[in-house]
């Protein structure tokens, strides 16, 4: 355990839920351990977060029976790299358990928590800094997101078009999502296990999170074809700025 002293200024912690099975990705092992551009997916994610100096620490929340993380991310654990095998049966439960772990390690209600998907492996340190800059003085917090560019279709039960949905003013949520620990804990407690992101839980309390423009590359690797695309992008990019 690495308890931190309580300081006058709110600190920033990253929390990476990494307990999923990745069934939709079609991989033999959990998708966070699938090799992309020569490294496990989660290794790319954590390497980028490690380059954000304003993050006091990054907590990775694993499934209780996870036996692959240390091989996938050797040398991660340390002063700014924390691991807890307290993952739950849903993303919301995994994040809630991670928040309890942060509290046990000295995080305070006024501290910020940046929840980031392990499967958004193309995240860049500069994008994380953009979110921190935009939200550090905000009453609620916010998230990286991208205005929708494609036409949206509502499907019928047999996968035909039922309607075209107006895309104006609609954004696709990304991560990190940045909220104070003291807000996020009750938000997730009240939202239930089916909530799919932290912003939704905060919205359910009547708050309006801030939308901070993200980037197309910050997509969540979900389907089999996503891995080849991510590999090409990682191999052609230079530094992680």
N, C-alpha and C positions, 0 to 999 in steps of 0.2 A: 504494500500500500504506500502511496505517496501523498499524504495529506499536505495541502498547500496553506500557507498563512492567509488570513483574511486581509485584503488590502482595501484601500479607499475607493479604488476604481474597479468597475466591473471587468472581469476577465472573460475571455472567449475560450470555449472548449468545443472541439469537434466530437461528434458522436456518430459512429459508423455502424449501423445495424448490418450484421454479417452472418445471420443465422438461417437464411433461406435455403431452400432446396433447389431453386432454379428450374422447376419442372418445364416451364414454357420454353426455356432455351434449348432443350433437347440435348443437353450434355450429360455424360455418364456420371460426372461428379457435380457437386454444387457449382453453379456458374461462376461464383467469385474465385474459384480455383482453376477455371479454364485458362489455358495459356493463350495469351494474345501478344503478338510482337515479342515473343521470347520470354514473357513473364506472366505469372498468374494475374488475373484481372485485378484482384485486390491490391497487389503490389504496386501497380500503376497508381491506383487511387491514393494509397497511403504515401507514396513518394511525393505526390503533388501537395498533399496536406502538410507534409513535413517541411515544405518550403514556404509556409505562411508563418512568419515570426510572431504574429499577434495571437496565434493559437497557443494557449498555455499548455495544452495537452490534447491528444486525440485518443478517445476511448473506442476500441473495437469490441462490439458485443457479439459473441459467438454462441452457437448452440452448445448446450451442456456436454454433448458427446463429440464435439468437433476435435478431430485429431490431425487436421491438415494445416492449420494456420501457421504454426511455427516454421514448417518447411516452406510454405508459400511466401512468408514475409520474414525471413531470418533477420535477426537484429532489430526488429521493430520495438520490442519492449524496452523501456528505459524511463528516463525522467519525463519525457514528453510523449511516450508511447505506452498506453495502458490497454490491458486485455481483461475481459471478464466473460466467463462462460455462463451467462445468465439469460440467454436468448429464450424467447417464448414461442408460442404457436402462431403468432401473427406479428406483423411489423409493429403495430401499436404496442403490443405487449413487450416486444424486444426493446423498443425505444424507452418505454416506461421503466423497465428493469434497468436499462442503462442510466437513466436519470437518477434512480436510487443509488446506483453505484457511484456516480459522480458526487452525489451528496455525501456518501460515506468517505469519499476521498477529499472532502473539504470544499466542494463547490457550494456557493451561496445563492440565495434566491435572486439576487440582482445580477448574477453572472449570466452571460449569453451562452446558449448552446446552439451550435450549428450542426444540424442533423444532415448527413450526406449519405446517399446510396453508395454502397460498395461497388455496384454495377455501373456507376457513372465514372468510368475510369479515365475519361478524357478531360476531366476537370483540370483547370489551370490555376495556379496560385493567384494570378491577377484577377480572376473572376471571383475568387473567395474574398480577396481584398475589396473588390467592388461592392460586394454585398455588405461587408463589415462597415465600409465607409457610408453606405446609404442608410444603414439601420442603427448604427451605434447611438445616435441621438433620437431615435424614434420611440414613441411610447409603447408600440406594440411589437415591432419587428417585421420581418418580411422574408421573401424568398426570391431566388432566381427563377425567372419564367420567360417564356418567349411568346410574342403575339402570334396567333395562328395565321398561317398563310394559305393553307389548303381549304377547299370547300368541304364542309362537313355534311355527312349524310347520316340520317337516322335509319336503322335497318328494321325490317319486319322479322317475324320469327323464322322465316325461311330465307333470310339473307337477301331480301330485295329492298329497294329504296322505299322507305315510308315517307320521308320528308327531307328537304334540304334545310339545314340549320344556319341561321345567320351567324357568321363568324366575327362580326364587328364587335370589338371590345372584349374578345375572348382570348385567353392566354393559356398556354400549356405549362403546367407547373414543373419545375425542375428542383434540384437540390444543389447546394445546401439550402436549408430553411432555418432561419435564425430567430430564436425567441429566448426570452429570459427564462431561466430555470423555474422561477417562482410562478410563471404563467403557464409554462408547458406542462408541469406536473398535474395541476388540476384539470387542464384542458384535455389531456389524454385520459385521465381518470373518468371524466364525464362522457367522453366520446364513444367509448366502447371499442371492441376488438376489430371492427370492420372498417374503421377509418383508414384511408390509404395514404394520407400525409399529415404532417403536423399542422400545416396551415388550416386544414379543414377542421381540426380539433379546436384551434384557436378561434376560428370563425364561429363555431357553435356556441362560444361564450359571448358572442356579440361584437367581437373585435374585427377590424379590417386590416389584415396584413398588407404590408407594402410590396408592390410588384417591382422588382429590380430586373432590368433586361439581362437575360442570359445570352447564350450562344448556341447555335445549332449543334456544334460538336459535343455539347454537354448532354448527349442523349443517354438514356438508360439502356444498356445492352439487355435485351429481352428475348429476341427471336434468333434462331440459328444464323440467319444472314447478317445479323448485327456484328458478329464477332469478326468476320472477314473485313467488313467496312472499318471497324475500329482498328484492326491490325494495320490496314493500309494508312489510315490517318496517323497512327502513332509512329509508323516507320518513316513518314514523310515530314513530320513536324520537327522543328529544331528544339530549342530550349522550352522549358515549361512556364515561361513568363506569361 
